[in-house]
């Protein structure tokens, strides 16, 4: 529908909204690319980081419970609280990051961060990674803790060192944990709104605009309800593409 007003029901236009999105709307293409970039950075860093931290927690280290609390603490923050904190930290003038760089004599490394069109999306990815690395760590730590002790003991008896024990036994057995983390992180990367809206507002110059923020703008700021709904359907289709392989795999495993 070409629905443009609450009081106007609109006219049926078939696939007109989708054709416009993929052929004429340059902003939609930019936001789709930004969403894919953000997801790639977020997932590509959070999964190996979580696995590495989980392996470190599996070692007999001092104050293990304290470190588990530290890793999981960011996950307890709301997106609004996280965004507010990181906006201050990324501030070019009074932000703690640039202030620390100046304090240690590295003024040349200070950056505009979220006010830069080339760095804003990367900064959002940093906040997202910080927020969800604890979740990834928790899932992997549970998976590693579930590896039977007799298997690990047999490997050590056969002469396997720590590196071989983890690389040949523990890590290969984390496929279910990896699949779980992958699906959930991909879903969160697709529906991210709070952090982008509060950190950068999609700017500067659409450089950090993602599908959820452009859907909000098109629907509620421009009152193009039909086009906004079309963007929502596109997000739904992408979500199904992400999540269906997970259910297919789980169903296949059940019948095996």
N, C-alpha and C positions, 0 to 999 in steps of 0.2 A: 504494500500500500504506500501511496505517497502521503502518508499521515504527517501533517505538519503542525497540528494544533489539537489541543485536548477536546475542543468543542467541534472539531471537524473530523469526521470519520475517515476521510480520504478516499482515493480511488484505487482500484486494483490495477497494478502495473506489472504483474508477473514477476519476472526476474530482474526488473529494472534496477532495483537498489543494488543487487549483487553485481550486475554488469557495470554500473557506475563505480562501485568500489574497486573493481579489479582492472578497469580500463581507463577511467577518467580521474579518479581520486588519488592524487600523488601523495597526499598526507596519509591515507590508509596504507599505501605501500611502504612508506617510511616507518610507520608505527608497527606494521607487521614484521619488517626487518629488524627493528629495534627489539621487539618482543623475542624474536628468535635469537638475536645476539645476547640479550640479557639471560635467556634460558641456557644458552650454551656456556657462557662464562660461569653462571651460578652453579649449574649442575656439574660442569667440568672441574670445578675447584672444590666444591663442597663434598663430593663423594670421596675423592682420594684423601682430602683433609680429614674427614670423619673416620675413614679407615685407619689412617696413620695415628690419630689420637686414640682410637679404640685399642690399637695394638700397644701403644705406650701405657694405657691404663691396665692392660692385661699383664704387664710386667709387675713384679713385686716391688713397687716403688713406695717411698715413704709418703704418708698423707694422701693415699689414693682416693679416699672419700672426699677430701677437700678439693682435689682436682676435678673429680666428677661433678661436684657442685659448681665449680667455676665454669666448666665447659657447658653445663646445662643452664646456667643463669641467664644468658641472653634470650633463650627460648621463652622464658617467663615474662619478658617485656612485651608490652603491646607495641604494635607497629607505630602508633602515634608517639609513644614515649621514645622509641628508638629513633624515629625520624627527627624529633625535636632535639635529642641529644647530638645526633650526627650533623644536623644543620649547624649547630654551634661549633662542633669540632672541625667541620669543613670550611668554616668562614675564612675567606682570604685575609681579612684584617685582624680579627681577634680570635680566630679559631685556634684550638690547642695544638693541632697538627703543625701548622705553619709557625706557631709560637715556639714549639719545641725545636723545630728545624733551625730557627733563628738563634735559639738559646745555645745550641751546640755548634754554631758557626757554619750552618749549611743553608745560608740564605738563598743561594742559587737554586736550591731544590724546592723552594716554596712554590705552590701551585694555586691557580684559581679554583681548582676542584669543581664543585657543582655549578659554578658560574661560567664554566668553559664548555663550549659545545662539543669539544672532542673528549672531555673527561667526565661529563655528567652521568652518562650511562654506566661507565665503569665504576663511578662512586656509588651508584645505586647497587651495583652488583656486590661491592665490598660490604655494604650494610646488610644485604641479603645473606651473603656468605657468613658474616659474623652472627647473624640471627639464627641461622639454621644449621651451623656446623655442629652445635650440641645435639640436635636431633639425629643427625647422621651418625655422630659418635655413639649415641645411646643405642641405636639400632644395631650398629656393627659390634658394639661391646656385648650386647645380648647374644648376637650370633656367635661371636668368638667364645663366650662363656658356655655356649651350648655344645661346643666341640667335645666329644667324649674324651676323658682323660686317658683311657687305655690306648686310644689311637696315637695321641701325642707321646705317651710313654713308650709305645712300641717304636716310634720313629727315633726317639732319643736312644733307645737300646741299640737300634741299628746304626747308630753313629751320626745321626742328623744333628747339625748345630742349630742355633736359634733361627738364623736366617733361613735355612732349609726347612725347618719346622713350620715357619709361617708361610714361606713362599710355595711350598709343595703340598701342605696339608690344610693349614688354617684358612689362608686367603681363598684358595679354590672352593672351600666349603661355604663361602659367604655369598654365593649366587642368589639365594632367596632374599637375603638382607639387601643386596645390591639392587635387586629388582624392586623391592618395596621402597627403598630410598629414592630410586630413580623416578618411579611413577609419582610419588608424592611431591618431590621437588619440582618435577616438570609441571605438575598441576599448579603449584604455588607460583612458579615463574610465569605461568600463563595468566593467572588472575591477579597479579600484583597491581594494587591500586594505591593503597595508603602511603607506602613509602615514596612512590613516584610523585604523587599529588602533593605531599608535604615537603619532600626534599627539593624538588625542582619545578613542580607544576607542569612537567613535560618539556620544559625549556632547558637551556636557551635555544630558541629557534627550532622547536620540535625535535631537538637532538636526543631527548630522553622520553619522548612520547611513546606510550605503548597502547595496545589494543583497548585495555580497560579504561584508560584515561580519555582516549579519543571517543570511545563509546559514550562516556559520561558527557563530554563536551558537545558531541553531536546531538545527543538526546535532550539534555536539559538546558544547555546554553543556546543552541540553535533551534531547538524545538523540532528537529527532524526525527520524529519518533520511528518512522518506517526505516530510515537508514540506520539509526542506532540499533534497532532490533536486528537488522541484517548483520551488523558487526557482531552482535551477541550470538547469532546463529553460527557465524564463522568461528567464533571462540568455542562454541559447543562442539562443532565438528572436529576442531583440532583436539579438544579434550577427549573425544571419543577415539580418535586415532591414537592418542597417547595411552588411554586406559584399557582399550579392548585387548591388545596383546597380553596384558597382565592377566585378565580374566581367562583368556584362551589358554594361557600357559598353566594357570591354576587348575582349570578344568581338565586339561590333559594330564597333569600330575596326579589329580584325584583318581582318574580311571586307570592310570598306570599301577 
